[in-house]
């Protein structure tokens, strides 16, 4: 079971910054809200994690306190694409048993937070996605992000099911976001430069999911137009070329066709058809973008309708049609129509089974026009599956025939008249054919816009006819006796009850990525346009919560490509840029590389000699951005140090490079004046200082050596006083703390003694010990010094530092309580022996990078017990583990951590069961209790893998 409880922070840690570095209240509040969204999840979702053997969780216990390491990464990455051809990275799997199944998972860098799948298909296809390599699948709607209520993971897979006999999948495109900062793909070039959009909420009343449905919209130029579905607030061009449609993800383009325009400029109305890939019974949203003076029209009836032809070309499209003529027949394209005399055109590829067919025609001298659905397209004399025709003969005014037999005729309809133009509509839905003749709308409306019904015939077909090729035919024996002009024709989807707009959102201002002579290749990479030698891509990356002072760009360019890439980065919304950046190089505002700010923007310039062909492009771009936080660890207030003895000032500035310089100083007058301790100190996190004079109320300051306005102060003051005789354990080998003979002073250290254990010895403390400060390890690792703490410490002991070469081993059940800091430095070790426990309480605890708190495999290969409690802050930058080891059924131990505030990054808190051949160990117990703070890293309480897997453990976060 996993529980998450929110508790508000009682009091934020007061921290002194200059006005340049201080966080404004509004920023802190927005940060709190953002972090809470990461931390809070539904209990049932977390329980689903615990049900699996692969329990991997990014732990973000985020309330109000800002974490010490606040680096964030924003990444753009090409889409993951499967296609039937060789243009994408992954080949579409073959269908088997009506199912397409991606055989291999795609590994992701972080835990997947959201998934969006787009797929191209004929017929009806449903698709499911999985973030954990197929352990759990979830149905998705085409183009709609899946954000909640799914089991996360880092292994992406999908499967698709054919729901109709004609269903065929041609491509699958998946975008995702993850916990490593992936924002998605590079965006959609067709939306470049658009300023506004509106959300359209669509309801589906048909009772079944609709696929590739053509939705008709009336879009008004301004609010003055009445009876329109949507108005564009006067922000569109008069010709409506600057309209675009996208799926719910806000970027996947939806094909559209601008059928007609009417009205005067300023109050014009456009009739537009939009192809929506999937409308579930619960409805769907899509977006209408507009407002771009430089936009070219992308209206495309061929992409919008299932089939479309307007006969405006100079020759008949042989990729669409097969032509048959009688010996004296003829076919000719003329003025947006095809003139047929004793001739027939039949679709080459397209077959019609259900839906709507609309077409226009007129007769010059003919007596009959017909639309046929045929078994074959290479022969025109076979009997049609069914046909609909109108004629000049009484008794055959308006007919539907099936298998060569007339089934129904509208005998009340007027006969067609030579020279008149007519529009026709045929609807075949749920086994019913309806054939209508309609009046042609005004020329301003254009296209196949239709008005009143002039004739109608309906017939129920049982069984439903099979799919067939569509044909337009003029009968007779030629020689001009039956000349028919067929105009535009289209086929689209039908629905018994039409979808309807439920709500139109308010106008939103948008800033989509800008593409100038760049595009997205078929494999998802960012590339130059085919005819361009240079171009660029411009995008807002993120809005940071704190001013950004450090940026590290990185990218992946196809190694085979000779294109040159110049990267420019900005933190002030593009007001200024750092140009000609190098990949994985640190750039600092303090070094004047860029101006600090919160608006992150990137410009990517691509160039290539005209003589060089493109072979690849940019597949990934990341921007690591950081506020440049500095945090003093020790002394942080309340300490008393001995003057004339070397002490360690420690800080954490993990957002900077290790070589970055800092200055250290102290003040004795409340920060009015400072005395330099050292300057240009490398960012090692520590500096050995010998305060030679006695002093009171000292503030310690660590500042950026390149910008004095960026610094941190100790929370409270430090006092120094005359040195107390230092005692050291000098004898190598083993000895007892309580044996005075072992000490230089010949007496056991007391509460005023600063003790350093560093000389390759093992010391057994068989009684409670005393010290002011205790340092274990020489710091270099040349010697290995171990303290076996059997009976705890006396009341009043203060600081414990375990550094390189040092091991503190608790060998008893007594809790160790100190009133100062517990610090485990890099390569320092904190553990306990079998049958005992590690139980330490301190004012604050710092588990620094590279250190180890380990109770793995201690109790008969099962994990031991770790309990660490901090009255104040608890920073974790390394591992705390109690795993089972090397044994069948060896279970994870228990880890209990508590503090007022948590902080740290790259934490690894593990209590896993051991893997084995037969029986895996059960996961352990992890309890983390705090009032606030942030830890980033991983928590594992998995059961071990075996023939019989161990049970997952429990994680409780409060």
Buried (B, 14 or more C-beta within 10 A) or exposed (E): EBEBEEEEBEEBBEBBBEEEBEBEEEBBEEBBEEBBEBBEBEEEBBEBBBEBBBBBBBBBBBBBBBBBBBBBBBBBBBBBBBBBEEEBBBEBBEBEEEEBBBEEBBEBBBBBBBBBBBBBBBBBBBBBBBBBBBBBBEEBBBBBBBEEEBBBBBBBBBBBBBBBEEBBBBBBBBBBBBBBBBBBBBBBBBBBBBBBBBBBBBBBEBEEBBBBBBBBBBBBBBEEBEEBBBBBBEBBBEEBBBBBBBBBBBBBBBBBBBBBBBBEEEBBBBBBBBBBBBBBEEBBBBBBBBBBEEBEEBBBBEBBBBBBBBBEEEEBEEEBBBBBBBEEBBBEBEEEBBBBBBBBBBBBEBBBBBBBBBBBBBBEEBBBBBBBBBEEBEEBEEBBBBBBBBBBEEEBBBBBBBEEEBBBBBEEBEBBEEEEEBBBBBBBBEEBBBBBBBEBBEEEBBBBBBEEEBBBBBBEBEEEBEBBBBBBBBBBEBEEBBBBBBBBBBBBBBBEEEBEEEEBBEBEEBEBBBBBBBBBBEBBBBBBBEEBBBBBBBBBBBEBBBBBBBBBBBBBBBEEBEBEBBBBBBBBEBEEBBEEBEBEEBBBBBBEBBBBBBBBBBBBBBBBEEEEEBEBBBBBBBBBBBBBBBBBBBBBBBBBBBBEBEBBBBBBBBBBBEEBBBBBBBBBEEEEEBEEBEEEBEBEBBBEBEBEEBBEEBBBBBBBBBBBEBBBBBBEBBBBEEEBEBBBBEBEEEBBBBEEEBBEEEEBBBEEBBBBBBBBBBBBBBBBBBBBBBBBBBBEBEBBBBBBBBBBBBEBBBBBBBBBBBBBBBBBBBBBBBBBBBBBBBBBBBBBBEEBBBBBBBBBBBBBBBBBBBBBBBBEBBBBBBBBBBBBBBBBBBBBBBBBBEBBBBBBBBBBBBBBBBBBBBBBBBBBBBBBEEBBBBBBBBBBBBBBBBBBBBBBBBBBBBEBBBBBBBBBBB
